[in-house]
Amino acid sequence: MIMDKVQRADRELIMNIQTQLIHAGEETKAHDGAVALPVFQSATFEHRGDTPYDEIKYARLNNTPNHRVLHEKLARIAGGEAALVTASGMAAITTALLTVLKKGDHLLAQNCLYGGTHSFLTHDIGDFGIDVDFVPGNEPEAWEKLMRPETRAIYVETMSNPLLEVADLPGVVAFARAHGLVSLIDNTFASPVNFRPLELGFDLSLHSCTKYLNGHSDIVAGCVIGACDWVTRIRHRLNLMGGCLDPHACFLLLRGMKTLWLRVQKQNENARALASFLAAHPAVLRVNYPGLSCHPQRERANALFDGCGGVLSFEVRGDSRIADRVIARLQLPISAPSLGGVETLITRPVQTSHAGLSTEEREAAGISDGLIRVAVGIEAAADLCADFERALRGV
Ligand SMILES: *Cc1c(COP(=O)(O)O)cnc(C)c1O
């Protein structure tokens, strides 16, 4: 009994995400004692006569040593049974959806999704005989109304882009359970450091690892985490559709993940500092960040998340030309889409992520032409605020 407890306590010690990010999946240093896992830049691996077919190692089958360590680490940090890395976030999303759903099925999807996902659900998934209805993330009554006998799954994002709305995530889990639906969540904006959807009861947690998980804006990658049964089926489909992650990208992702916790803590801090600074600035009309007390879902974010992440958006007084002037005057942020890297990036969503929407669609979504999105990096918060202070002076 006592022994049992000691062992459990030992295991609980390595349950801390900081420690898991360093060690999980890498307990054995089997490769000549190398402390860093080498890149297995090999498409195929030696086959012994008795190797069963599905244990053949081949890079497209996502089973090289570089893949396996990532799968173990991702599953452990997210509290899942199994994980799978993919060639991009979109490969994770499309392959997961095309595994969970089949011809004749119906999907409920949140109405403010990542541009690529929204486009896939609007223009492409219908070709596979799958129907979609978009629903507001905060109105469970609306989900109920659109339910059909063939509704099979519900799909949401942890925080919406670029307004940082937080959907009724516990409500989504309860709704999915009550109706026997598969619940999928794109948790890219939170990262497993700030939120672990599987602990709340989601079936599948998806990420673009291009963002926080890798964190250095130097690869494109994705992952799917969840129950063994689902991950096995998604992996089967991914292996055939070909969306495997290259071993060198696996190596970079593993290296990036070692500092995930440190980076995300700093990004949480920086975003909060910048959001507070902007909210108090007379030239700023409004700031969207779930960590601010004025955010409509502040309490939900506080209850669910360990931090609110590094993305915020804001509007300056005046039109989009003023917004462009502010962006042009800034010295630190780089004007580029994406998020979660060590450097601060800035965009006007109307020109980037939401350029595909009509003016009416954008107005309905509450995205004004002058809205500016900032994805903070790990620079000194004081330097970031000083840069914005200079850029906003006298606009
Ligand atoms: C970037 C992003 C994606 C797509 O990921 P890629 O790695 O670019 O394919 C999906 N969802 C969200 C929320 C993202 O930010």
The ligand as a Gaussian input file, in Angstrom:
#p B3LYP/6-31G(d) Opt

LIG

0 1
 C       -2.683000      28.595000     -38.093000
 C       -3.930000      27.958000     -37.630000
 C       -4.431000      26.820000     -38.261000
 C       -3.785000      26.213000     -39.482000
 O       -2.523000      25.715000     -39.192000
 P       -1.377000      25.498000     -40.301000
 O       -0.272000      24.934000     -39.482000
 O       -1.092000      26.836000     -40.897000
 O       -1.925000      24.554000     -41.298000
 C       -5.588000      26.258000     -37.762000
 N       -6.240000      26.781000     -36.706000
 C       -5.791000      27.887000     -36.075000
 C       -6.555000      28.420000     -34.907000
 C       -4.617000      28.512000     -36.511000
 O       -4.195000      29.611000     -35.892000

